[in-house]
Amino acid sequence: MLRQIGWMPRYIGQILLNINDHYMPEAQDWIKKAIEADKNNGMMFRLVQDYVLYAESYKRNGGETKAKESLSKAIEIYKDCGADGWVEKAEAEMAELH
């Protein structure tokens, strides 16, 4: 069984996100695909990168509540992985949200 690769949809989502806001819905769809693939494959560090990018997409779109939810998931995974430096970075990013 061929598993879906999560990094490719994440990069496509990131590219669309950085073109302009017109592509926001498509970018978020690609990021969701990355989250699903990395979750299914147990790729925790890639999954956390997906959630951080997802949070960024919501921040750009004024969805602070959804951005906080995604950052909370990222922080939880970082803690589970023992990535304390990344936890601090994500917590600081969350603190910047209103």
C-alpha positions as CSV (number, residue, x, y, z in Angstrom):
1,M,0.0,0.0,0.0
2,L,1.4,3.4,-1.0
3,R,1.1,6.0,1.7
4,Q,0.3,9.6,0.9
5,I,3.3,11.9,1.4
6,G,2.5,14.9,3.6
7,W,5.4,17.2,2.7
8,M,4.3,17.7,-0.9
9,P,0.8,19.0,-0.1
10,R,2.2,21.1,2.7
11,Y,4.7,22.8,0.2
12,I,1.9,23.3,-2.4
13,G,-0.2,24.9,0.4
14,Q,2.7,27.1,1.4
15,I,3.3,28.2,-2.2
16,L,-0.4,29.1,-2.7
17,L,-0.5,30.9,0.7
18,N,2.5,33.0,-0.3
19,I,1.2,33.9,-3.8
20,N,-1.7,36.0,-2.4
21,D,-4.9,35.7,-0.4
22,H,-7.0,34.8,-3.4
23,Y,-5.6,31.3,-3.1
24,M,-6.3,30.9,0.6
25,P,-9.1,28.3,0.4
26,E,-7.0,26.2,-1.9
27,A,-3.9,26.6,0.3
28,Q,-5.9,25.5,3.3
29,D,-7.2,22.4,1.4
30,W,-3.6,21.4,0.6
31,I,-2.5,21.9,4.2
32,K,-5.4,19.7,5.4
33,K,-4.2,17.0,3.0
34,A,-0.8,17.3,4.5
35,I,-2.2,17.1,8.1
36,E,-4.1,13.9,7.2
37,A,-1.2,12.3,5.5
38,D,1.3,13.0,8.2
39,K,-1.1,12.0,10.9
40,N,-1.8,8.7,9.2
41,N,1.9,8.1,8.7
42,G,2.9,9.0,12.2
43,M,5.2,11.7,11.0
44,M,5.0,13.9,14.1
45,F,7.5,16.6,13.3
46,R,6.1,17.1,9.9
47,L,2.6,17.1,11.3
48,V,3.5,19.9,13.7
49,Q,4.9,21.9,10.8
50,D,1.6,21.4,9.0
51,Y,-0.3,22.8,12.0
52,V,2.0,25.8,12.3
53,L,1.4,26.5,8.6
54,Y,-2.3,26.0,9.1
55,A,-2.2,28.6,11.9
56,E,-0.4,31.0,9.7
57,S,-3.1,30.7,7.1
58,Y,-5.8,31.5,9.6
59,K,-3.8,34.4,11.0
60,R,-3.6,36.0,7.6
61,N,-7.3,35.5,7.1
62,G,-8.3,37.0,10.5
63,G,-9.2,33.7,12.0
64,E,-7.4,34.1,15.3
65,T,-9.5,31.4,17.1
66,K,-8.6,28.8,14.5
67,A,-5.0,29.9,14.5
68,K,-4.9,29.4,18.3
69,E,-6.4,26.0,17.9
70,S,-3.8,25.0,15.3
71,L,-0.9,26.4,17.4
72,S,-2.3,24.5,20.5
73,K,-2.1,21.3,18.6
74,A,1.4,22.1,17.5
75,I,2.5,22.9,21.0
76,E,1.0,19.6,22.3
77,I,3.0,17.7,19.7
78,Y,6.2,19.6,20.3
79,K,5.8,18.8,24.0
80,D,5.2,15.1,23.3
81,C,8.4,15.1,21.2
82,G,10.4,17.0,23.9
83,A,11.1,19.9,21.5
84,D,11.2,22.6,24.2
85,G,12.7,25.3,22.0
86,W,10.0,24.9,19.5
87,V,7.4,24.9,22.3
88,E,8.6,28.3,23.4
89,K,8.6,29.7,19.8
90,A,5.0,28.5,19.2
91,E,3.8,29.8,22.6
92,A,5.3,33.2,21.8
93,E,3.5,33.2,18.5
94,M,0.3,32.3,20.2
95,A,0.8,35.1,22.7
96,E,1.0,37.6,19.8
97,L,-2.6,36.7,18.8
98,H,-5.3,38.7,20.5
